[in-house]
Amino acid sequence: MALPVATAHKETALFSLLLWFFWAGIVSVEGFLLPYLTEQGFPPSQAGLVMSALFLCAIPGQPFWGHVCDRLGTHRPIFLGVILTGAAALLFIPLAIPRLPLVIGITMIYSVTVNSMPGNLDGWIMARRRLVPKIEYGMARAMGSFGFALWAILLGTLYDRWGLHLIFPVFGLFALLAAGVALFTPDSGSLGITPPWASSPMDCGSAASGISLRDSTSSAVPASSSPSSFTQVVRLVWDHRPYRIFVLSSILLFTAFRATYTFLPLLIAEVGGGNRHIGWAHSVGAATEIPVMIMAGFLLRKIRPEKTILAAMIIMTIRMSFYAFVRSPGAIIALQGLHGLSFGLFLASSVYYIEDIAPAGSKSLFQALAPSMYFGLGSVLGSSLGGVVVDTLGLRVLFGLAPLGMAGAALIFYSKSRTTNPGKNRLNPGGDRSP
């Protein structure tokens, strides 16, 4: 039984607002933390270590929280607890300067909480789509990109005028706003829009309607229970060949990507830019994600997501090949115009791809594990190794080497995925069976 279209529109609007505030907070930290650290006297190698710590604990954190969500049938209370904890921890970073171990420790708390949430937010939305199929993930994610884009510009200007020390209280404000919206957003197992005090976190459906979160999954995917032990989780993931190939190639892709993106502010400074140019670069990149996210649902009804993933990898490789030769902040900002067709298309396609191939009962786990590995582990490796390369070989060498890793990732995904069949009868994003 499908719920009213009006319900889908309301839920899409709530998820859109939730992601708008969440990603506005993210850009305050991840967009400006590196220049803040270098301003405080940390060399690139040490700043790179802190940036790698930003993602380190998200590697186990995302699948852990995803597994908890699968086991409990709830997302909202987990999100509320972790985002408020992470926001409180960040407020202590200025007090920890210049003690590097303490700064890294606080950053790891942020990593295991806030930075472990993007995949689980995707899982929350996709879980609701099984109950309310007309919820538009692409629109909600586009609004998150819009919040990121708008506030990157505004915050870059703000920090140029008032100082980068404001990034931490600004994030705290956005975390509170996101938590407020989450209180009124339907949990993953509840039917309809209900206030938080009227729904049970363990309620996965309605006996009257006969709808449940697990029953609503596609018959194309065999029903299975959520794995109950760590060994079962590892075996389930490793034995899933399409998923394993996707994750491994994506780790290589994002190791190279994060190495360049972490140190993009230094490249902007080298060519004469300031914090406002950093803000514009992040803003243009995020803004180009918006049309891609909005069109993702339509596009992925026509094209299998593995094909759009490969296209995104190729575009990312071409885009990053030009950064080593830029000579002005304007050129960097212009190249950011390809961010949507590379990073944005990859992100949207990967969510649908994982939703298609993940076994029933473990979809939130698979949605959370993939970004924790490719974005988490890739970011740790990219940020730490990138800092070493910058210190020893120079910034331009880093931007020259990164596209080689991206090209290798595309080759692995193409050569291996073409021999696998994620599922002849998989459901496409529109709910119709693909040919």
Secondary structure in CASP SS format (residue, H / E / C, confidence):
PFRMAT SS
TARGET T0000
AUTHOR 0000-0000-0000
METHOD secondary structure of the structure
MODEL  1
M C 1.00
A C 1.00
L C 1.00
P C 1.00
V H 1.00
A H 1.00
T H 1.00
A H 1.00
H H 1.00
K H 1.00
E H 1.00
T H 1.00
A H 1.00
L H 1.00
F H 1.00
S H 1.00
L H 1.00
L H 1.00
L H 1.00
W H 1.00
F H 1.00
F H 1.00
W H 1.00
A H 1.00
G H 1.00
I H 1.00
V H 1.00
S H 1.00
V H 1.00
E H 1.00
G C 1.00
F C 1.00
L H 1.00
L H 1.00
P H 1.00
Y H 1.00
L H 1.00
T H 1.00
E H 1.00
Q C 1.00
G C 1.00
F C 1.00
P C 1.00
P H 1.00
S H 1.00
Q H 1.00
A H 1.00
G H 1.00
L H 1.00
V H 1.00
M H 1.00
S H 1.00
A H 1.00
L H 1.00
F H 1.00
L H 1.00
C C 1.00
A H 1.00
I H 1.00
P H 1.00
G H 1.00
Q H 1.00
P H 1.00
F H 1.00
W H 1.00
G H 1.00
H H 1.00
V H 1.00
C H 1.00
D H 1.00
R H 1.00
L H 1.00
G C 1.00
T C 1.00
H C 1.00
R H 1.00
P H 1.00
I H 1.00
F H 1.00
L H 1.00
G H 1.00
V H 1.00
I H 1.00
L H 1.00
T H 1.00
G H 1.00
A H 1.00
A H 1.00
A H 1.00
L H 1.00
L C 1.00
F C 1.00
I H 1.00
P H 1.00
L H 1.00
A H 1.00
I C 1.00
P C 1.00
R C 1.00
L H 1.00
P H 1.00
L H 1.00
V H 1.00
I H 1.00
G H 1.00
I H 1.00
T H 1.00
M H 1.00
I H 1.00
Y H 1.00
S H 1.00
V H 1.00
T C 1.00
V H 1.00
N H 1.00
S H 1.00
M C 1.00
P H 1.00
G H 1.00
N H 1.00
L H 1.00
D H 1.00
G H 1.00
W H 1.00
I H 1.00
M H 1.00
A H 1.00
R H 1.00
R H 1.00
R H 1.00
L H 1.00
V C 1.00
P C 1.00
K C 1.00
I C 1.00
E C 1.00
Y H 1.00
G H 1.00
M H 1.00
A H 1.00
R H 1.00
A H 1.00
M H 1.00
G H 1.00
S H 1.00
F H 1.00
G H 1.00
F H 1.00
A H 1.00
L H 1.00
W H 1.00
A H 1.00
I H 1.00
L H 1.00
L H 1.00
G H 1.00
T H 1.00
L H 1.00
Y H 1.00
D H 1.00
R H 1.00
W H 1.00
G C 1.00
L H 1.00
H H 1.00
L H 1.00
I H 1.00
F H 1.00
P H 1.00
V H 1.00
F H 1.00
G H 1.00
L H 1.00
F H 1.00
A H 1.00
L H 1.00
L H 1.00
A H 1.00
A H 1.00
G H 1.00
V H 1.00
A H 1.00
L H 1.00
F C 1.00
T C 1.00
P C 1.00
D C 1.00
S C 1.00
G C 1.00
S C 1.00
L C 1.00
G C 1.00
I C 1.00
T C 1.00
P C 1.00
P H 1.00
W H 1.00
A H 1.00
S C 1.00
S C 1.00
P C 1.00
M C 1.00
D C 1.00
C C 1.00
G E 1.00
S E 1.00
A C 1.00
A C 1.00
S C 1.00
G C 1.00
I E 1.00
S E 1.00
L C 1.00
R C 1.00
D C 1.00
S C 1.00
T C 1.00
S C 1.00
S C 1.00
A C 1.00
V C 1.00
P C 1.00
A C 1.00
S C 1.00
S C 1.00
S C 1.00
P C 1.00
S C 1.00
S C 1.00
F H 1.00
T H 1.00
Q H 1.00
V H 1.00
V H 1.00
R H 1.00
L H 1.00
V H 1.00
W H 1.00
D C 1.00
H C 1.00
R H 1.00
P H 1.00
Y H 1.00
R H 1.00
I H 1.00
F H 1.00
V H 1.00
L H 1.00
S H 1.00
S H 1.00
I H 1.00
L H 1.00
L H 1.00
F H 1.00
T H 1.00
A H 1.00
F H 1.00
R H 1.00
A H 1.00
T H 1.00
Y H 1.00
T H 1.00
F C 1.00
L H 1.00
P H 1.00
L H 1.00
L H 1.00
I H 1.00
A H 1.00
E H 1.00
V C 1.00
G C 1.00
G C 1.00
G C 1.00
N H 1.00
R H 1.00
H H 1.00
I H 1.00
G H 1.00
W H 1.00
A H 1.00
H H 1.00
S H 1.00
V H 1.00
G H 1.00
A H 1.00
A H 1.00
T H 1.00
E H 1.00
I H 1.00
P H 1.00
V H 1.00
M H 1.00
I H 1.00
M H 1.00
A H 1.00
G H 1.00
F H 1.00
L H 1.00
L H 1.00
R H 1.00
K H 1.00
I C 1.00
R C 1.00
P H 1.00
E H 1.00
K H 1.00
T H 1.00
I H 1.00
L H 1.00
A H 1.00
A H 1.00
M H 1.00
I H 1.00
I H 1.00
M H 1.00
T H 1.00
I H 1.00
R H 1.00
M H 1.00
S C 1.00
F C 1.00
Y H 1.00
A H 1.00
F H 1.00
V C 1.00
R C 1.00
S C 1.00
P H 1.00
G H 1.00
A H 1.00
I H 1.00
I H 1.00
A H 1.00
L H 1.00
Q H 1.00
G H 1.00
L H 1.00
H H 1.00
G H 1.00
L H 1.00
S H 1.00
F H 1.00
G H 1.00
L H 1.00
F H 1.00
L H 1.00
A H 1.00
S H 1.00
S H 1.00
V H 1.00
Y H 1.00
Y H 1.00
I H 1.00
E H 1.00
D H 1.00
I H 1.00
A C 1.00
P C 1.00
A C 1.00
G C 1.00
S C 1.00
K H 1.00
S H 1.00
L H 1.00
F H 1.00
Q H 1.00
A H 1.00
L H 1.00
A H 1.00
P H 1.00
S H 1.00
M H 1.00
Y H 1.00
F H 1.00
G H 1.00
L H 1.00
G H 1.00
S H 1.00
V H 1.00
L H 1.00
G H 1.00
S H 1.00
S H 1.00
L H 1.00
G H 1.00
G H 1.00
V H 1.00
V H 1.00
V H 1.00
D H 1.00
T H 1.00
L C 1.00
G C 1.00
L H 1.00
R H 1.00
V H 1.00
L H 1.00
F H 1.00
G H 1.00
L H 1.00
A H 1.00
P H 1.00
L H 1.00
G H 1.00
M H 1.00
A H 1.00
G H 1.00
A H 1.00
A H 1.00
L H 1.00
I H 1.00
F H 1.00
Y H 1.00
S H 1.00
K H 1.00
S H 1.00
R C 1.00
T C 1.00
T C 1.00
N C 1.00
P C 1.00
G C 1.00
K C 1.00
N C 1.00
R C 1.00
L E 1.00
N C 1.00
P C 1.00
G C 1.00
G C 1.00
D C 1.00
R E 1.00
S C 1.00
P C 1.00
END
